[in-house]
Amino acid sequence: MPRTVLVVNPRAGRGRVGRELPRLVQVLTAAGTEPTVLATEFPGHAVELARRASQGGADTVVAVGGDGTVNEVLNGLIEDDRPVGAAVLGIVSAGSGADFARTFSLPKHANGGVRGIVGEAIPVDVGRLTCDTAAGPVIRYFANIAEAGMGAATVAAANRLPRRLGKSRYLIAFWPTLARFHPVDVTVTVDDQVYTGRAHNALIANGRFFGGGMHISPKSDPADGRADLQVNIGPKRQAFTLIPKFFKGTHLPDPRIVEMSGRAGSIVTAHPMPVEADGEVIGTTPLSFEILSGLLRMRA
């Protein structure tokens, strides 16, 4: 019988994951998979649990929660740019964001069946991000979106708001961040492309959605070996006018956004700007990134 391990954040989705977990286990058991459930107890715990499960011979390690849980499980399944063990990544989209799962149209809650947990395994790209912290450079792998600038500052502010606000935290956090944030001189390099000038945000997309459903990078494909970048250069006061278009995926092309695409690159800024990956603030610029083509397999 396949060994399936569920790495669960029971607090995700404002506690909905914990409430729906018994039903999910029941559905999986009926489908011929008796899962082992490992509940996270603190930030970063899912990294440890996922790594231990894959090293222990699990066939599938499933992130049950939002994008933060997916990111931690992903980082548990990779070490030194290589998979740890042979486990396939599974996802139960159950958090307030769950944006990476949207790219694959996975069910939106833990009671949505077995898709994303059993079945075909497909190769997916993983981004590797290196940036500065107070303790020195740090490496973080990401599945979906990374960014530097005002977007990362918004994520930091949103993470300080009550979780009960759900995905509206991002919109609430946006306005005070907009007022405080100042554009800086940046140099963005991707393969043989270079942009130098003023900007207030630079986004690196592997997936298509972020921020609780914004269709931010409609052309991105997590299996094409490339990242799609958007450098926001327009006046920051005009940023709010793009928000409705972000949700619809109709904001591109736009003269206020420089589009770039490639496998590897860097973002260097005149002053340190915050950096986030998959909704977690991890450090500041300068940063470098590389897309590791087909590094992991995922149930889709």
N, C-alpha and C positions, 0 to 999 in steps of 0.2 A: 504493500500500500504506500502511495506517495507520502512523504513527510512534509506536511505544510505547517509552517509556524506563523501565527498571527502576532505581529508586534503592534500593540494597541495603545493608543492614547485615549483612555476612557473619558477624559475631559473635553475632547475635541467635539466640535459641533454643539457647544454649550451643554455638554453632557449627554448628547443624543447617542454617541458611540457606545458609551457604557450601557445605556438602556437597551440598545438594539443588539448588543453582542450575543446574548443567548440565542436569539433567533438566527443570527449569522452562523453560529456554530452548528445549530440544528440543520440548516440548509446544506452546509458543507458535508456534514455527516451523512445526510440522505444522498448526497451526490457521490459518496464513496471516499471522501477524504475526512479523516478524523484529525482536526487541527489541534495543535498545541497553542495555548494562549499565553502570551507574555505581556504583562501590562507595564507601561512606563511609569516611573515614579518621580523623575526629575528631568530637567532639560539635559539633553545629550544622552539620556539612558537608552534611547532606541538605537543609537550607534552601537553601543556595547551589546545589546540584546541581539541585534541583527547579525553582528559579526560572530558571536558565539553560536548562533543557530546555523549559519552557513558553514562554519568550521566543523560543526557537529554533524554535518551530513544532510541538512534539510534540502529538499528538492525546490521548495518555494518559500520565500520569506515575504510576507505580505504586510505592507504598511497600511494600518487601519487608522485613518485620521485625516488631517489636512496636509497642506504642502510642507509644513514643518516636519511632520512625521515622515513623509516621503523622503525629504532631504536627509534626515538622520539615518533612516534605513539604508538609503543609497550610500551614504558615507560609511556605513558599517559593512557594506558588501564590496567595498573597494579599498585597496591599500597599495600605495606606490604604483598607481596607474594600472593595477591589475585586479581582476575579480578575486575575492576571498572565497574559496570553496567554489562550488558549482551551482549555487542556488539561483533560481530565477526570481526577479523582482515581481511581486504582485501588489496591486493597489486596490483598496476599498476606499472610494472617495467619500469621506465622511466629515470633513472639517468645514469651517466657515469659508475658507478659500477654495481648496481642492482644484486649483487652476490647471495643474499639469494633467490631471485626469480628463479635463475637458477636451484637450487636444485629441484624445482617443475615444471621446464620447462614452466614457465609462459610467456606470450607474452612479447616481448622486448621493447615495446613502448606504449604510451598512445592511439594509434590508432589501438590496436591489438584485439579489441572485448571486451567481458564481462567476460571472464574467469579470475578468481582471484577476481571478484567483486560480482558476483551472483553465485548461485548453492550450491553444497554440502559444508558443513563445517566440517573440520577434526581437531582433537586435535593435537596441536604441543607443543613441549617442549620449555621452556624458560630458559636461563641461568641467574643466579643472581651472580653478581660480586661485591666484596667489595675490595677496594684498598685505598691507602693513597693519600691525596692531601695536599696542604699547609694549607688548612682550617680544616683538619682532615679527618677521614675516610668517604668515599662516597660509596653508593650502586647504581649500575646501572644494569639494565636488558639488555640482549642481545639475539638476535635471531640467529645469524649466527656464527661469529668467534670473539674470544678475544685472545689477545696475549701480552706477556711481552718480552721486549728486542729489538733486532735490527729491527724486523718487525714493532713494534710500533713506533720506532724512524723514520723508513722510512715513515710511515703514517703521522707522524707529519711534516716531511719535504715536503711530497707530498701536504699536505693541505695548505702549504704556497705558492705553485705554482699556476699559473693562471688556473682557471677552464676550460678555452677554450682548454687546452691540453688533456682533457678527461682522459681516463684510462691510457694513456702513462705517466701521472704524477708519477705513482708509480715506473715505470722503471727508469725514469729520476732521481727521488729522491733516488733510491737504491744505486747508485754508490758512491756519496759523503758520504752517511750514512755508507756504507761498510768500507770506508777508515777511518772513525772517531771512529767507534764503537769497544769497547773492551769486550771480553767475561768476565763473572764473575762466581764466585762460586754460585751454586744454589742448593736448595733442593726442588724437586717437589714431592708432595704427592697426590695420587689419590686413594681413598678407602684404600685398604691395600697394595698398591704399593708405593715404594719410589725410586726416583733417586737422588743421590747426586754427584755433580761433576761440571766441567766447562761447560758452555753453553753460546750461544749468542742469543738464542731465545727459547721461550716456547709458543706453540700455543694450544688453547682450541677450539675444533671444535664441533659445533652443526649442522651446515650446511656443504656443500661440497666445495663451491667455495669462493674465495676472491681475492682481488687485481685486479679486472677487468677481471675475467675469469679464474684465476688459479684454477685447479681442485685439491685443496690442500689436501682434506680429502675424498677420494673416497668412503670410507666405512661408512661415517657418515649418520645417519638417525635421522632427527629432531623429531622423535616420538618413540625413543627406550629408553628414560629415562637415557641416558648416554652421556658423552662427550668423544671424541677421542682426545688425546693429542699427540703432536709431540715436542720433546725436541731436538733442533739442537745442537749437541756436536762437530761436525767436525770443522776443521779450517775454519774460516770465509771466507778466500780467496777462498775456494772451493764452497761457497754458490752460486756464479753466475753460476757454472756449472749445478746446479740443476734447474735453472729457466725454460729451455725448458721442462723439465720433469714435473715441477709443472703445466704447462698449459695442459699437456696431462694426468696428474694423474698417471704417471708411476714412480714416485720417491720413492715409497715404495715397498718392504723393502729396507733400506739403512743403512749401519753400522754407518753413521754419524747422524742418527736420531733415538732417543729412542721413541718407541711407547708405550703409556699407554692408559687405558680406564677406566671410572668409573663415578659415580654419583656426587661425591664431592671431593674437594681437595684444595691444596694451593700451592703457589709459593713464596718461601722466597729466597732472594738474598743477597749476601755480601754487595752490594751497591745498592741503589735504581735504578731500571730500569723502563723506561716508559711503560705504560699499555694502550692498546687501545681496544675498543669494537665496532664492526660493523663500523670500519673506523673512529672512533672519539677517540682522545686521552683523557683519563679521569683521569689519575693520575699516580702513581708509585707503585712498589712493596714495601712491601709485599702485596699479594692479596690472597683472598680465593674465591672459587666459588662453586655453587651447581646447578645442573640441576633440574628444577621444572617440573616434568613429566606431560605433557598434560595440562599445566596451561591455555593456551588460545586455542580458536578455530579459524581456518583460512579458508578462501575461497580458495579452490584449484581445 
